[in-house]
Amino acid sequence: MNNVPPIRLLEADEEDLRRLLLRALNENQVLILSNIGGRGERVSRILQRISDSRGVPLSTLKLNAKILRELRLIRYGTLSEPDEAELTPLGRSVLRVVEDPTYRCAPFCPSQHAVDARGRCFKPSPAHLSD
């Protein structure tokens, strides 16, 4: 690999980077990143769990997992060579910025969900739907 030092960000830059990442990644991709937790699970099990709990079609999640792998944000095996799903170092960095608790939809959201680049809650609660 190359010996490029990591990017150092000021707090103001980090907010801009977060907006950029949330604009570049869709909600399903962020869900996948946040559900790969180093539990030794295969990507198919993770995607099935997300599909069951969030009602997202499995085929949509598979496509988004493939995109994340092509972006080198996650690693996982193949059908012929199964392996556990994991975040790459870049994937961990991206997730850290995207899930930064500093950027929540509070005080409007009682559940403290993350917001996208437009300030919309990722997990709208009934309170959001009545707005």
C-alpha positions as CSV (number, residue, x, y, z in Angstrom):
1,M,0.0,0.0,0.0
2,N,1.0,3.6,-0.1
3,N,2.3,5.6,2.8
4,V,-0.1,8.5,2.6
5,P,-0.9,10.0,6.0
6,P,-4.5,10.0,7.2
7,I,-6.6,13.0,6.5
8,R,-6.8,15.4,9.4
9,L,-10.0,17.4,9.6
10,L,-11.0,20.4,11.6
11,E,-14.4,20.2,13.2
12,A,-15.9,22.5,10.6
13,D,-14.5,20.3,7.8
14,E,-15.9,17.2,9.5
15,E,-19.5,18.5,9.3
16,D,-18.9,19.2,5.6
17,L,-17.5,15.8,5.0
18,R,-20.5,14.2,6.8
19,R,-22.9,16.1,4.5
20,L,-20.9,14.9,1.5
21,L,-20.9,11.3,2.6
22,L,-24.6,11.3,3.4
23,R,-25.3,12.8,0.0
24,A,-23.1,10.2,-1.7
25,L,-24.3,7.2,0.3
26,N,-27.9,6.2,0.4
27,E,-29.8,5.2,3.5
28,N,-29.5,1.5,2.6
29,Q,-25.8,1.8,2.3
30,V,-25.5,3.5,5.7
31,L,-27.7,0.8,7.2
32,I,-25.4,-1.9,5.9
33,L,-22.3,-0.2,7.1
34,S,-23.8,0.3,10.6
35,N,-25.0,-3.3,10.8
36,I,-21.6,-4.9,10.0
37,G,-20.4,-5.2,13.5
38,G,-17.6,-7.7,13.5
39,R,-19.8,-10.5,14.9
40,G,-18.4,-13.0,12.5
41,E,-21.6,-13.0,10.4
42,R,-21.7,-13.5,6.6
43,V,-23.1,-10.7,4.6
44,S,-26.1,-12.7,3.5
45,R,-27.2,-13.0,7.2
46,I,-26.7,-9.3,7.8
47,L,-28.7,-8.3,4.7
48,Q,-31.5,-10.7,5.5
49,R,-31.8,-9.3,9.1
50,I,-32.0,-5.7,7.7
51,S,-34.5,-6.8,5.1
52,D,-36.7,-8.5,7.7
53,S,-36.5,-5.6,10.2
54,R,-36.8,-2.7,7.8
55,G,-38.8,-4.2,4.9
56,V,-36.1,-3.4,2.3
57,P,-36.1,-5.8,-0.6
58,L,-33.1,-8.2,-0.3
59,S,-32.1,-7.6,-3.9
60,T,-31.8,-3.9,-3.2
61,L,-29.6,-4.6,-0.2
62,K,-27.4,-7.0,-2.2
63,L,-26.8,-4.4,-4.8
64,N,-25.9,-1.8,-2.2
65,A,-23.5,-4.2,-0.5
66,K,-21.8,-4.9,-3.8
67,I,-21.4,-1.1,-4.3
68,L,-19.9,-0.7,-0.8
69,R,-17.5,-3.6,-1.6
70,E,-16.5,-1.9,-4.9
71,L,-15.9,1.3,-3.0
72,R,-13.7,-0.7,-0.6
73,L,-15.8,0.2,2.4
74,I,-16.7,-3.4,3.3
75,R,-15.2,-6.9,2.7
76,Y,-17.0,-10.2,2.4
77,G,-16.6,-13.6,0.9
78,T,-18.1,-15.2,-2.1
79,L,-20.4,-18.1,-2.5
80,S,-17.5,-20.4,-3.4
81,E,-15.2,-18.8,-0.7
82,P,-17.5,-17.7,2.2
83,D,-16.0,-15.3,4.7
84,E,-17.4,-13.0,7.4
85,A,-18.4,-9.4,6.5
86,E,-16.3,-6.6,7.9
87,L,-15.7,-2.9,7.5
88,T,-12.4,-1.9,6.0
89,P,-10.4,0.8,7.7
90,L,-11.9,3.3,5.3
91,G,-15.4,1.9,6.0
92,R,-14.8,2.4,9.7
93,S,-13.8,6.0,9.2
94,V,-16.7,6.7,7.0
95,L,-19.1,5.2,9.5
96,R,-17.6,7.1,12.3
97,V,-18.2,10.4,10.5
98,V,-21.7,9.5,9.3
99,E,-22.8,8.3,12.7
100,D,-21.2,11.1,14.7
101,P,-23.6,11.7,17.7
102,T,-23.0,15.4,17.4
103,Y,-25.2,15.5,14.3
104,R,-28.6,14.2,15.4
105,C,-32.0,15.5,14.6
106,A,-32.6,16.6,18.2
107,P,-34.4,18.5,19.7
108,F,-37.1,17.5,17.2
109,C,-36.6,13.8,17.4
110,P,-37.2,12.0,20.7
111,S,-35.3,9.0,19.5
112,Q,-32.1,10.9,18.5
113,H,-31.9,9.4,15.0
114,A,-29.2,10.4,12.6
115,V,-30.2,12.9,9.9
116,D,-29.3,13.0,6.3
117,A,-27.6,15.9,4.4
118,R,-31.0,17.6,4.1
119,G,-31.8,17.3,7.8
120,R,-34.3,14.5,7.4
121,C,-34.4,11.7,10.0
122,F,-33.2,8.3,8.8
123,K,-35.7,6.5,11.0
124,P,-38.9,8.6,11.1
125,S,-41.0,8.0,14.2
126,P,-44.7,8.6,14.3
127,A,-43.9,12.1,15.7
128,H,-42.0,12.9,12.4
129,L,-44.9,11.7,10.3
130,S,-47.3,14.1,11.9
131,D,-45.2,17.1,11.1
